[in-house]
Structures are given as C-alpha cells and as structure tokens.
C-alpha cells in the first residue's frame, strides 16, 4: 500500500486536466523503464493500463497488478475487466509476447495525450474489428514530431515491427529527455536537503524554546509554592492577610503550571509533526535518487545500442565532418540528432564507468537511509515514552495527599530552578541535541552522494536537435 497512496494514473486522467508534453513523457518513460525491467526478467505484464499504474505520495510512478504474469488470459476474461481495449491485433492468434505489452504501452501513451482511450466502440465486436483493421489513432499536430513518430512506431500491426522497451529508451530524444529530467531531479533533491537542514535548525529552536518555557513555568510555580507555604504558616497569627498571601501563592503556582504545560504540549505536537516531516523528506529523497540512478543505467544502455558498437574512430571523424556541413547520411543514422549521437560514441566508455559509480553512490546512500530511519524511530519512541511517563507521574501526584502534593511540588520546583539536579531533563535535552546533530550529519552525507550524482550526469553527452514542446 506504500506504493499507491497517491492513487492511480486512471484517476489522474479522469480529472480531465490536460498534461503538458513534458509531463506525458515523464510518465511514459518511467512506465517504459519499469516494463523493460519486467521483460528483462523474462516476464510479461499482460494487463498494462492506467488503472494498474500507481503513484506514491511524492508522485513516483509504480507499475503494479501482476496477477496475470505468465498466465494465458482469454479474450473473454480481458473483455470483462476492460483490458480488451489495450490488446493488440495479435489477439486473433492468441499469441501474447513482449511486443503485446508495448502495444498496451502505446494505448496508455495515447490516453495520457488525449485523456481518452485509444480504442472505443459501442460493442465488443466493433471494438475488436477496429483494433484488427485500423486505422490506428494518431496525435494532433500540437504534439512534437518525435512523439508522433513514437506513436506510429508502437501502433504497428505486426508485433515484430514494434520497438522493444529498450529500443524506445535508446531513442535520442528519450535519452535527451532523461538527461534533462535527471538534472532537474538533482535540483529537487538539493531543495530537499536544504529543507532537512532547515528542519534541524527549527527543531533546535523549538527545543530551546520549550525548555526555557518549562523552566520559566517551573520558576513561577516554585515561587507560588513557597508563597503559599509562607501564607499557611502565618495563618494562625494574621488571619485575613495570610489568606490573601496564600491565595496569591496558589494563583502564581497555577500560572506557572500553565506555562510549563503549554510548553510541553507544544513540544509534543511538534514531535509528532516533525516525525512525519523528517521521514517524508528522506523517503522522497530515496525514491527520487533511485529514479535518477535507474535513468542513468537506461541512458548508458541506450548509448550502447548494437548498431553503434562497431563504429570506428575514423567513421566518427567522418561523421563529425558531415555534421559540421549539415549533411544527411543514410538510413542507419537518419537525421542530424542521431548523427551527433554517433559522434559521441567515444564517450560511451566514460558514461558506463560513471553509471557504475552512480550505482555505488546509491548503495552507499541506501545504508545512510537505513541508519537514519532507525535513528528517527528510536528518538521519537524515546520522546513519546517520556511524555507517557510524565503524564502517569502527573496523575500519581494528583491522587496523593495535600501535604505530599506540596512536598512534591516544592521538590519539583527546586529541580526546575536548578535543572542539573534533575538528571532525566538533562538526558532528554542531550538526546534531542544528539538527534539534531544526526540530522545534520545525514544531510552532509547525502550532500556528498548528490554532488557525485551531479558529477556523473555531467559526463552524459548532450544530444542536440531533440526537443519537446511543453
């Protein structure tokens, strides 16, 4: 359930708010990366549609509902739950392979673009006829040429003519998009780290404020307690005057208790809020960092496509000369963007090495995340336990005799006047400051990981000539 608290893609589409092409590509590329991973495991999804694409609270897309993996779902079963509209023309043969999942991916892409299903009909018979016979849906001119071509490549009647998930991710404009997106994500992660550091500063301020508030309340309470005792001692001799003194003392003591109480309540509320905020910041950082590293791995694989593996240095130099003159080359390259991509083949080895470095950075960050989550849980459990202890202690004091109350109040007040006399208070303060230090140390460690990722991204060759309309 951690992977669907943001709902699913079908719900987002039903909201009717058009997506920009950048948002469409962001969703599509992430789904394609997930599908590529599934296919590399030798599995088929068989039920790829918006209802089975989930979102976390941070907007990360997760491919789910693998109930039909490696099952032979019949057309009747597919028709019952709406999957029929996402099946390719090969449904007539009963064959389903990885290219069938790609057809479904195309249907999802069309739905993201147009906010409606790619194939609809009044009846099942009409729907099947439309999918088998075409024509297949295309996009309006408002979308980029690259997206038009991608849709055309996917909606091929013959499964063998469709690109694989890996071939889609190897397209120059996809690599260019992933690179740009990774740069933006690193900037977002930097904002997260800045927020974490600000939160540490805020925690320290709140801790100091509540400590001072508790001590101030304690001082007032102590003064009121002493005044009340003096009034009671003088009562047999001064009558009315002593009662006034006692009344003032009790009033001051109550005021002091209220001050300390408000500080404790504020502290408790902030503890609960900060617990969630801190964990959310780290979880979001973890999700986005995983996404960046996965993207880098796919970029590396895309740059190492088979048709580029045998290119010699001389061919690269010749291609560079052609690019400088604006010349076009044969079908293997097709256009200047692909030509420029060919020129950067010499950088592929460097990209591969940097990608391996990114994986190591992620492994190191995973250890940092795990250690920090444990530290967060231990700290807030300790704080909650302290609050429960204080509440129980307060109830026990309330049920004691008046003389015991005065004695306890006086002792407690003196402890608050001199905090060093009360070891638990000093211990809590020490734990809080240690935890704040842990937050700052974690932020510094993650900053190093982030700086390395940013450096890795800088090694990716820029592919000119690729664009997406926002």
C-alpha positions as CSV (number, residue, x, y, z in Angstrom):
1,X,0.0,0.0,0.0
2,X,3.0,2.3,0.3
3,X,3.1,2.5,-3.5
4,X,-0.4,3.7,-4.2
5,X,-1.3,6.3,-1.6
6,X,-1.2,8.9,-4.5
7,X,-3.9,7.0,-6.4
8,X,-3.5,5.6,-9.9
9,X,-3.0,7.1,-13.3
10,X,-6.6,6.4,-14.4
11,X,-7.8,8.7,-11.6
12,X,-5.4,11.5,-12.8
13,X,-6.7,11.1,-16.4
14,X,-10.3,11.2,-15.3
15,X,-9.7,14.6,-13.6
16,X,-9.7,16.0,-17.1
17,X,-6.7,18.3,-16.6
18,X,-4.5,18.2,-19.8
19,X,-0.9,17.1,-19.3
20,X,1.9,19.0,-20.8
21,X,4.1,17.1,-23.2
22,X,6.9,17.1,-20.6
23,X,4.6,15.5,-18.0
24,X,3.4,13.0,-20.6
25,X,7.0,12.0,-21.4
26,X,7.9,11.8,-17.7
27,X,5.1,9.3,-17.1
28,X,5.7,7.4,-20.3
29,X,9.4,7.0,-19.8
30,X,9.1,5.8,-16.2
31,X,6.4,3.2,-17.2
32,X,8.7,2.1,-20.1
33,X,11.7,1.7,-17.7
34,X,9.5,-0.5,-15.4
35,X,8.3,-2.6,-18.4
36,X,11.8,-3.0,-19.6
37,X,12.8,-4.4,-16.2
38,X,9.9,-6.8,-16.2
39,X,10.8,-8.0,-19.8
40,X,14.4,-8.5,-18.8
41,X,13.3,-10.9,-16.1
42,X,11.6,-13.0,-18.8
43,X,8.1,-11.9,-17.6
44,X,5.1,-10.3,-19.3
45,X,2.7,-7.9,-17.6
46,X,-0.4,-8.7,-19.7
47,X,-2.6,-6.1,-18.1
48,X,-0.9,-2.8,-18.7
49,X,-3.3,0.1,-18.4
50,X,-3.7,3.3,-16.4
51,X,-5.6,1.6,-13.6
52,X,-2.5,-0.6,-12.8
53,X,0.0,2.3,-12.8
54,X,0.1,3.7,-9.2
55,X,1.5,6.8,-7.7
56,X,3.2,7.3,-4.4
57,X,2.5,10.4,-2.3
58,X,5.6,12.0,-3.9
59,X,4.4,11.3,-7.5
60,X,6.7,8.4,-8.3
61,X,5.1,6.0,-10.8
62,X,5.0,2.3,-9.9
63,X,3.8,-0.5,-12.2
64,X,1.6,-2.9,-10.3
65,X,-1.1,-5.6,-10.6
66,X,1.0,-8.5,-11.8
67,X,-1.9,-11.0,-11.3
68,X,-1.7,-12.2,-14.9
69,X,2.1,-12.6,-15.2
70,X,2.8,-15.7,-17.3
71,X,-0.9,-16.6,-17.3
72,X,-2.8,-17.2,-20.5
73,X,-5.7,-14.8,-20.1
74,X,-8.5,-15.4,-22.6
75,X,-10.2,-12.7,-24.6
76,X,-13.4,-13.2,-22.6
77,X,-11.6,-12.6,-19.3
78,X,-9.9,-9.5,-20.8
79,X,-13.3,-8.2,-22.0
80,X,-14.9,-8.4,-18.6
81,X,-12.5,-6.0,-16.8
82,X,-11.8,-3.6,-19.7
83,X,-8.4,-4.9,-20.8
84,X,-9.6,-5.7,-24.3
85,X,-9.2,-2.1,-25.5
86,X,-5.5,-2.4,-24.7
87,X,-4.8,-5.6,-26.6
88,X,-3.0,-5.5,-30.0
89,X,-4.2,-7.1,-33.3
90,X,-2.3,-10.3,-32.5
91,X,-5.2,-11.1,-30.1
92,X,-6.7,-13.0,-33.1
93,X,-3.8,-15.5,-32.9
94,X,-3.9,-16.0,-29.2
95,X,-0.2,-15.1,-29.0
96,X,1.0,-12.6,-26.4
97,X,4.6,-11.6,-26.1
98,X,6.7,-8.6,-25.0
99,X,5.6,-6.6,-28.1
100,X,2.0,-7.1,-27.0
101,X,2.9,-5.2,-23.8
102,X,4.4,-2.5,-26.0
103,X,1.1,-2.1,-27.8
104,X,-0.7,-1.6,-24.4
105,X,2.0,0.9,-23.5
106,X,1.1,2.9,-26.7
107,X,-2.5,2.9,-25.6
108,X,-1.5,4.3,-22.3
109,X,0.6,7.0,-24.1
110,X,-2.4,8.0,-26.3
111,X,-4.6,8.2,-23.2
112,X,-2.1,10.5,-21.5
113,X,-2.1,12.7,-24.6
114,X,-5.8,12.8,-25.4
115,X,-7.4,12.0,-22.0
116,X,-9.5,9.3,-23.7
117,X,-9.0,5.6,-24.7
118,X,-7.2,4.9,-27.9
119,X,-9.8,2.3,-29.0
120,X,-13.5,2.6,-28.1
121,X,-16.7,1.2,-29.6
122,X,-20.3,0.6,-28.8
123,X,-19.8,-3.2,-28.7
124,X,-17.1,-5.8,-28.2
125,X,-17.4,-6.9,-31.8
126,X,-16.9,-3.4,-33.1
127,X,-14.0,-2.8,-30.8
128,X,-12.2,-6.0,-31.9
129,X,-12.8,-5.0,-35.6
130,X,-11.4,-1.6,-35.0
131,X,-8.2,-3.0,-33.4
132,X,-7.7,-5.6,-36.1
133,X,-8.5,-3.4,-39.1
134,X,-7.4,0.1,-38.1
135,X,-6.8,2.9,-38.9
136,X,-4.9,3.3,-35.7
137,X,-5.1,6.6,-33.7
138,X,-2.6,9.4,-34.2
139,X,-1.9,12.6,-32.3
140,X,-2.8,16.2,-33.2
141,X,-0.2,18.5,-34.8
142,X,0.3,20.3,-31.5
143,X,2.5,17.4,-30.3
144,X,6.2,17.2,-31.2
145,X,7.3,15.2,-34.3
146,X,9.2,12.8,-32.1
147,X,6.1,11.9,-30.2
148,X,4.2,11.5,-33.4
149,X,6.8,9.1,-34.7
150,X,7.0,7.2,-31.4
151,X,3.2,6.6,-31.6
152,X,3.4,5.4,-35.2
153,X,6.3,3.0,-34.3
154,X,4.3,1.5,-31.4
155,X,1.0,1.1,-33.3
156,X,2.3,-1.3,-35.9
157,X,0.0,-4.2,-36.7
158,X,2.9,-6.7,-36.9
159,X,4.4,-7.2,-33.4
160,X,7.9,-7.7,-34.8
161,X,7.8,-4.2,-36.3
162,X,7.2,-2.6,-32.9
163,X,10.2,-1.4,-30.9
164,X,11.1,-3.1,-27.6
165,X,11.1,-1.2,-24.4
166,X,14.9,-1.0,-24.6
167,X,14.8,0.4,-28.1
168,X,12.3,3.0,-27.1
169,X,14.6,4.2,-24.3
170,X,17.5,4.3,-26.7
171,X,15.9,6.8,-28.9
172,X,17.9,10.1,-29.0
173,X,15.1,12.3,-27.9
174,X,14.3,9.9,-25.0
175,X,18.0,10.0,-23.8
176,X,18.0,13.8,-24.1
177,X,14.7,14.0,-22.1
178,X,16.1,11.6,-19.4
179,X,19.3,13.6,-19.0
180,X,17.4,16.9,-18.6
181,X,15.0,15.3,-16.2
182,X,17.9,13.9,-14.1
183,X,19.4,17.4,-13.9
184,X,16.0,18.8,-12.7
185,X,15.6,15.9,-10.1
186,X,19.1,16.6,-8.7
187,X,18.0,20.2,-8.1
188,X,14.8,19.0,-6.4
189,X,16.9,16.7,-4.2
190,X,19.1,19.7,-3.3
191,X,16.0,21.5,-2.2
192,X,15.1,18.5,0.0
193,X,18.4,18.6,1.7
194,X,18.1,22.3,2.3
195,X,14.7,21.6,3.9
196,X,16.2,18.9,6.1
197,X,18.8,21.3,7.3
198,X,16.2,24.0,8.0
199,X,14.2,21.5,9.9
200,X,17.2,20.6,12.1
201,X,17.6,24.4,12.9
202,X,13.8,24.6,13.6
203,X,14.0,21.6,15.9
204,X,16.8,23.2,17.8
205,X,14.9,26.4,18.2
206,X,11.7,24.6,19.3
207,X,13.7,22.5,21.8
208,X,15.3,25.6,23.3
209,X,12.0,27.4,23.4
210,X,10.1,24.6,25.1
211,X,13.0,24.0,27.6
212,X,13.0,27.7,28.5
213,X,9.2,27.7,28.7
214,X,9.2,24.7,31.1
215,X,11.9,26.2,33.2
216,X,10.1,29.6,33.4
217,X,6.9,27.8,34.4
218,X,8.9,25.9,37.0
219,X,10.3,29.1,38.5
220,X,6.9,30.7,38.7
221,X,5.4,27.5,40.2
222,X,8.2,27.3,42.7
223,X,7.7,31.0,43.8
224,X,4.0,30.4,44.1
225,X,4.5,27.2,46.2
226,X,6.8,29.0,48.6
227,X,4.4,31.9,48.9
228,X,1.6,29.5,49.7
229,X,3.6,27.8,52.4
230,X,4.5,31.1,54.0
231,X,0.8,32.1,54.0
232,X,-0.2,28.9,55.7
233,X,2.5,29.3,58.4
234,X,1.3,32.9,59.1
235,X,-2.4,31.9,59.1
236,X,-2.8,31.5,62.9
237,X,-1.3,34.9,63.6
238,X,-2.5,37.2,60.8
239,X,-5.8,35.7,59.6
240,X,-7.0,37.7,56.6
241,X,-3.7,38.8,55.5
242,X,-2.3,35.3,55.4
243,X,-5.3,34.1,53.4
244,X,-4.5,36.8,50.8
245,X,-0.9,35.7,50.7
246,X,-1.9,32.1,50.3
247,X,-4.4,32.9,47.6
248,X,-1.8,34.8,45.6
249,X,0.6,32.0,46.0
250,X,-1.8,29.4,44.7
251,X,-2.6,31.7,41.8
252,X,1.0,32.1,40.8
253,X,1.6,28.4,41.1
254,X,-1.3,27.7,38.7
255,X,0.0,30.3,36.3
256,X,3.4,28.6,36.4
257,X,1.9,25.2,35.8
258,X,0.0,26.5,32.8
259,X,3.2,28.0,31.3
260,X,5.0,24.7,31.7
261,X,2.0,22.8,30.4
262,X,1.7,24.8,27.2
263,X,5.4,24.3,26.5
264,X,5.1,20.6,27.0
265,X,2.0,20.4,24.7
266,X,3.8,22.4,22.1
267,X,6.8,20.1,22.3
268,X,4.6,17.0,22.0
269,X,2.7,18.4,18.9
270,X,6.0,19.4,17.2
271,X,7.5,15.9,17.9
272,X,4.6,14.2,16.2
273,X,4.7,16.6,13.2
274,X,8.5,16.6,12.8
275,X,8.5,12.8,12.9
276,X,6.3,12.7,9.8
277,X,8.1,15.6,8.0
278,X,11.6,14.2,8.6
279,X,10.6,10.7,7.3
280,X,8.8,12.1,4.3
281,X,11.8,14.2,3.3
282,X,14.1,11.2,3.4
283,X,11.6,8.8,1.7
284,X,11.1,11.3,-1.1
285,X,14.9,11.7,-1.4
286,X,15.3,7.9,-1.6
287,X,12.6,7.5,-4.3
288,X,14.0,10.3,-6.5
289,X,17.5,9.1,-6.1
290,X,16.5,5.6,-7.1
291,X,14.8,7.1,-10.1
292,X,17.9,9.1,-11.2
293,X,20.2,6.0,-10.9
294,X,17.8,3.8,-12.9
295,X,17.6,6.5,-15.5
296,X,21.4,6.7,-15.8
297,X,21.5,2.9,-16.3
298,X,19.0,3.1,-19.1
299,X,20.9,6.0,-20.7
300,X,24.1,4.0,-20.6
301,X,22.4,1.0,-22.2
302,X,20.7,3.3,-24.8
303,X,24.1,4.8,-25.8
304,X,25.4,1.2,-26.3
305,X,22.9,0.1,-28.9
306,X,24.1,-2.7,-31.2
307,X,24.2,-0.6,-34.3
308,X,26.8,1.7,-32.7
309,X,29.1,-1.0,-31.2
310,X,31.2,-1.5,-34.4
311,X,31.8,2.2,-35.2
312,X,35.5,3.0,-35.7
313,X,37.3,6.2,-34.8
314,X,37.7,7.1,-38.5
315,X,33.9,6.8,-39.0
316,X,33.3,9.1,-36.1
317,X,35.6,11.7,-37.6
318,X,33.9,11.4,-40.9
319,X,30.5,11.7,-39.2
320,X,31.7,14.8,-37.4
321,X,32.7,16.4,-40.7
322,X,29.3,15.6,-42.2
323,X,27.6,17.1,-39.1
324,X,29.6,20.3,-39.4
325,X,28.5,20.7,-43.0
326,X,24.9,19.9,-42.1
327,X,24.9,16.9,-44.4
328,X,22.5,14.0,-44.0
329,X,23.5,10.4,-44.0
330,X,21.9,7.1,-44.8
331,X,19.2,5.2,-43.1
332,X,21.3,4.0,-40.3
333,X,21.6,7.5,-38.8
334,X,18.6,9.2,-40.4
335,X,19.0,12.7,-39.0
336,X,21.4,15.2,-37.5
337,X,20.4,14.4,-33.9
338,X,21.3,10.7,-34.4
339,X,24.5,11.8,-36.2
340,X,25.5,13.9,-33.3
341,X,24.8,11.0,-31.1
342,X,27.1,8.8,-33.2
343,X,29.9,11.4,-32.8
344,X,29.8,10.9,-29.0
345,X,30.4,7.2,-29.2
346,X,33.9,7.8,-27.9
347,X,32.3,9.0,-24.6
348,X,30.3,5.8,-24.1
349,X,33.0,4.1,-22.1
350,X,33.2,7.1,-19.8
351,X,29.4,7.1,-19.3
352,X,29.4,3.4,-18.5
353,X,32.1,3.9,-15.8
354,X,30.2,6.8,-14.4
355,X,27.0,4.8,-14.3
356,X,28.7,2.1,-12.3
357,X,29.9,4.9,-10.0
358,X,26.3,6.1,-9.6
359,X,25.2,2.6,-8.6
360,X,27.9,2.6,-5.9
361,X,26.7,6.0,-4.7
362,X,23.1,4.6,-4.4
363,X,24.3,1.7,-2.4
364,X,26.1,4.0,0.0
365,X,23.0,6.2,0.2
366,X,20.8,3.2,1.0
367,X,23.0,2.5,4.1
368,X,22.6,6.1,5.1
369,X,18.8,6.0,4.7
370,X,18.5,2.8,6.7
371,X,20.6,4.1,9.6
372,X,18.7,7.4,9.6
373,X,15.3,5.8,9.7
374,X,16.4,3.7,12.7
375,X,17.7,6.9,14.4
376,X,14.4,8.7,13.8
377,X,12.3,5.9,15.2
378,X,14.5,5.4,18.3
379,X,14.5,9.2,19.0
380,X,10.7,9.7,18.7
381,X,9.9,6.5,20.5
382,X,12.0,7.7,23.4
383,X,10.3,11.1,23.3
384,X,6.8,9.5,23.3
385,X,7.8,7.2,26.2
386,X,9.0,10.3,28.1
387,X,5.6,12.0,27.5
388,X,3.7,8.9,28.7
389,X,5.9,8.8,31.8
390,X,5.3,12.4,32.6
391,X,1.5,12.0,32.2
392,X,1.5,9.0,34.5
393,X,3.6,10.8,37.1
394,X,1.3,13.8,37.0
395,X,-1.7,11.5,37.6
396,X,0.0,9.9,40.6
397,X,0.9,13.2,42.1
398,X,-2.7,14.4,41.7
399,X,-4.0,11.4,43.7
400,X,-1.6,11.9,46.6
401,X,-2.4,13.8,49.8
402,X,-2.2,17.6,50.1
403,X,0.9,17.5,52.1
404,X,2.5,15.1,49.7
405,X,1.5,17.4,46.9
406,X,3.1,20.4,48.5
407,X,6.3,18.4,49.1
408,X,6.4,17.1,45.6
409,X,5.6,20.5,44.1
410,X,8.4,22.1,46.2
411,X,10.9,19.4,45.2
412,X,9.9,19.6,41.5
413,X,10.1,23.3,41.6
414,X,13.6,23.3,43.0
415,X,14.7,20.8,40.4
416,X,13.3,23.2,37.7
417,X,15.1,26.1,39.3
418,X,18.3,24.1,39.1
419,X,18.0,21.7,36.0
420,X,21.2,20.0,36.8
421,X,19.6,18.4,39.9
422,X,17.1,16.6,37.6
423,X,19.1,14.1,35.6
424,X,16.2,13.0,33.3
425,X,15.7,16.5,32.0
426,X,19.4,16.8,31.1
427,X,19.2,13.4,29.5
428,X,16.3,14.3,27.2
429,X,18.0,17.5,26.2
430,X,21.1,15.6,25.4
431,X,19.2,13.1,23.3
432,X,17.4,15.9,21.4
433,X,20.6,17.7,20.6
434,X,22.3,14.5,19.5
435,X,19.4,13.7,17.2
436,X,19.6,17.2,15.7
437,X,23.3,16.6,15.1
438,X,22.4,13.2,13.5
439,X,20.1,15.1,11.0
440,X,22.8,17.5,10.1
441,X,25.4,14.7,9.6
442,X,22.9,12.7,7.5
443,X,22.3,15.8,5.4
444,X,26.1,16.3,4.9
445,X,26.5,12.6,3.9
446,X,23.6,12.8,1.4
447,X,25.1,16.0,0.0
448,X,28.2,14.2,-0.9
449,X,26.1,11.5,-2.7
450,X,24.2,14.2,-4.5
451,X,27.3,16.0,-5.6
452,X,28.6,12.7,-7.0
453,X,25.4,12.1,-8.9
454,X,25.5,15.6,-10.4
455,X,29.1,14.9,-11.5
456,X,28.0,11.6,-13.1
457,X,25.3,13.4,-15.1
458,X,27.7,15.9,-16.4
459,X,29.6,13.1,-18.3
460,X,26.5,12.2,-20.4
461,X,27.0,13.6,-23.9
462,X,24.5,16.3,-24.9
463,X,22.3,15.3,-27.9
464,X,21.5,18.4,-29.9
465,X,18.5,18.8,-32.1
466,X,16.0,17.0,-29.8
467,X,13.1,18.9,-28.4
468,X,9.8,18.6,-26.7
469,X,7.0,21.2,-26.6
470,X,6.0,22.0,-23.1
